[in-house]
Amino acid sequence: MAQPLLRLFMLALLLGSALLSQAQAGRQLKGRVLDKSSGTGLPGAAVVVENTNNGTSTDADGGFTLQVPGAGPVRLVVSYVGYVAQTVTATDGAALDVALSADQKSLNEVVVIGYGTQKRSDVTGSIISVKEEDLKKVPAANVMESLQGRLPGVDITRSSGASNSGVNITVRGNRSLTANNGPLFIVDGIQYTSIQDINPNDIASMEVLKDAASTAIYGSRGANGVIIVTTKKGASGKTTVTVNSYAGVTDVALYPLVNDAAGYIAQRREAYRTTGQWNSPADDSKIFSTFQQKSIADGVSTSWPKEFLKQGMQQEHQVGLAGGGDHTKFYLSLDYYNEKGNLRLDNLDRYSGRINLEHAVSPKFKVGTQSQLTYFNQNNRRDPLNIANKVDPLAAPYDASGNLAVYPNSGSFINPLSDEVNGNYENNIRTMRTFITAYADWQVLPDLNFRSNVGLTLGNARTGQFQGSNTVDRNGSVPLSSYATQFDTNWSWENILNYNKTFGDHSLTLTGVTSLLTFNTESSRAQGANQLLGYQLYYALGNANQQLNINSGYSNSKLISFSGRAQYNYKSRYLLTLTGRSDGSSKLAKGNKWAFFPSAAAAWRISEENFLKDQTLISDLKLRVSYGLAGNYDIPPYSSQSLLTRIPFAYGETSAPGYAFSNRIGNPDLKWELSTTANVGLDFGLLKNRLTGSVDVYETNTRDLLLDRVLPYTSGVSVITQNVGKTRNRGVELGLNALVMQRGDFRWNVAATWYKNVEEIVALSTDANDIANGWFIGSPTRVFYDYEKIGIWQTGDDKPAGVKAGQIKVKDQDASGTITAAADRKVLGSALPKWSSSLSTDVSYKGFSLGAQIFARYGQMINYEYDQLFDPQGTENSSRQDYWTPENPTNSFPRPDASLSKTTLQKSLYGTTLAYRDGSYVKLRAATLAYNLPAGLLSKVGVASARVYVQGKNLLTLSHIPNYDPERAASAAASSAERTVTTSDTSTSNGVGLAPLSNPIPRVIIVGINLGF
């Protein structure tokens, strides 16, 4: 059987060689590729036979020789960077000369700005534009995750590794201390808060507006930056079909492990040696239980975190249709996304559909709608790793019969695997959101256009949770069930009038906008303990006979706005933009509801001046200057009012209704938080735009901060929102893009960004620092304030009274000889990076392409939870540390001590200083290998395009912290992480939390395909 197959293979090989020889035995075509304006040759231009991979590149004089098969006319595609590509027909005979014209497309490319569009060359503000092809480079469920590190001035980090975890987004730093610092998202002209709903394959373009001149048209809503998303539309002509699909696996490549059995035994023995209760293994019976001694004898060593972390999965499948005729155009899409996390009971299904329609009623009047329906079915779980990292490794998760041990080794910790027992635990969230926009567009006059947009967002979420008795949270108590619902209704109506007129070398665009937005939320929650039948979960709560509790809530707010903008252009050389917007918010106090936000921006296109006409180095050069005022009102509704809440009350033995002020008391003087931003920018293109880039320098000063102030207990309430304090953000942004090489079929492109933001609190309610909230004048908004650890006290040191060798040594900041909280604590560092950077490289040859994205954050400090796991008594398991002993006089960690509790170490002996680490890191964010199948081959099977690829994400992380991804720490410093599908809470945390060990960020390997028909 093998020999006939071998002969057949050899015959096919010989036949293929003969055909290849015949194909190569064609004729030669010769010619030159020239610059149309100067007539000089263009070296390195690509000359390719249409719909094939057969091509060559021009020599130093622009000449080329190309072998083509057969006889007759041949169509050639001729291209060169910075020039418009041409398709020409070559025949036998004289040499072919092809003259290419300079490509002004990048300058004439239209970008979306607030309530309009503008040529890129005429933009006066600081705007980043992202194209559709850039969004596809790193497929992700959340489109913002795919842009991490690629937008100068925009800090994007993933909040956790859980399925459908959100992302943390800030534009040019944090302005507020307690109000939301996240940007405004505008989808198809309408405000939309749930960007994770938008399928990246449905997006045509994105623009990020960063300076006040660009965002001022959005007034108060644009204070923290604006991200504009434009979804795809249909076009007249043939209906096109696209299919995008990928699937892959996820795993936790970086996770620091706690002590194994040997490490746990050694640390516990050392703890009791310190107190004199242990001197040798003969004393083990004094410090280990009977169960533990048996485990030691049997060699039991359980790595509890490994019992939970497993391989996960991601997959997404999308189909899109676009087309239309002369009057009606459409775009339709369906999408399914599924993710199984690296912890059991963590999974997500997302279903979404989109319909975009536009119909031309007449040549001057058209109507349209953009609609999306998204449904989430998500299972969350309580993080088990915080217990798994503390459980005694001498304890086995299962007993001798293979049954789950509820309390392993009769210890104090419940088995964290208990939640995974079937029917024991469920936390299910189902969310449906409908996003509908409709518009009417009337070209009133050739220069006058009127458009009316109406948007409606309906959100309906249900959260059901059941915790059985033997679960981590209940720990033997009666079962607890809860059922919560939330219904959101947000609608908007905006009317836009645009006037555009050209007068010779002058052009003027005037824009006027009226806007009404309403936000309405209704919620309810029911809870009951000791559910009669466990399988009823969170249903039939009336059967619960303990802790029955029912609550409901309602909130409503409105924003009314009037805005105008004037844009002046002289010869596309001198540009001026003036904007003003007046906003009124129902959230603020009477008399302070309205504010006016003006801005001005000017630009000078230096490259259009006559003194730069005869040079070839500079292709484009534009200087931009802007200044503007923006506001922020993103606080809970009714913050200006004092609300009542019911409290237990009685007259003697008779109960009666009682009411008191809620914890948050109203502020009748509450007003706008205001930010002024000055920006100077330079956009440039060199060498026919082979190298392009931009540099921006800015300063934002924010005053009248919307600040939640903690009140003394004697006031009877907890917090009040006030306008106090000032912050400042100053920064530099750099973005570069270079076509490094283009020779024939080979192309290499490199892009880089660098961003530095200096954040500073300028003033607080008083001239003093607010230590309780962690706010310090002259420091960033997210800092670590503590004692400064300088080592461990050694045996021969001159120690203060009561201090023993092996204890933590901190710096005496004021050299007084006494360590006090008032004098010897300092700001140790910030949770925010000193700078961030990225580098992207894309290489292509014929149909193959290889791309990689590298991302770096430098100079941030983290408070590492792993280091806080150290238990000096050796009762709980501990992180693996180099701790002090008489034989190992290290300066890393203190000596274990059985007489010293973890709480005492943390609060009295400076244990909190052990966890501060340098959180800088460099990450290979993604690497992609792709192949585009030849168009000639695909046309035979009716396919227009096909691309297959394999991609890895989070492949490599370099940092000072072994086996940990410091990006996970970003959620601890985020002022307001993007909401997930389950959360609508707008509250923020003032402090900086621990860099958590829960839900580690996974490594992802996927295989995908993109098809076009």
Protein Blocks (a to p, Z undefined) as FASTA:
>chain_A
ZZmmmmmmmmmmmmmmmmmmmmmmmccdddddddfklopacehiacddehiabdcdddfk
opacdddehedjdddddddehiacddddddehddddddddddfklmmpccddehiacdfk
lpcbdcddddfklmmmmgcfblklmmgoiaghiacddfbfcehiacdddeeiafbfkbcf
bdcddeehiacfblmlpcfklpfbdcddfbfmlmmmnmmmlmnopaddddddddedjddd
dddddddddddfbdcddddfklmmmmmmmmmmmnopafbfklmmmmpcfklmmmmmnopa
cdfklmmmccddddddddddddddfkbccdddddddddddfbehiacddddddddddddf
bfkbccddddddddddddddddfklmmmmgcfkbcfbdfkopacfbgghiabdcfklmmp
ghkaccddddddddddddddddfbfkbccddddddddddddddddddfklfklnopacdd
dddddddddddddddddddddehjaccddddddddddddddddddddehifblklmmghk
llpcghiacdddddddddddddddddddehhlaccdddddddddfkbcehilpccddddd
ddddfklpmklmmpckbmbdcddddddddddfbdcehklpccdddddddehjaccddddd
dfbdcdfkbccdddddddddddddeehhlagcdddddddddehiacdddddfklopabdc
ddedjdddddddddddddfbaghjbccdddddddddddddfbdfblbdcfknopaehiaf
bdcdddddfbdcdfklccdehiaehiacdddfkonopacfklmgccfbdfbdfbdcdddd
dddehjbccdddddddehiacddfklmmpcfklmaccdddddddfklccfkbccddfkbc
fklmmmmnopmmmmgccfbdcddfbacddddddfklmmmnopabdcdddddehkbccdfb
ehiafklmmmmmpmbdcddfkbccfbdcfbdcdddfbhiadddddddddddZZ
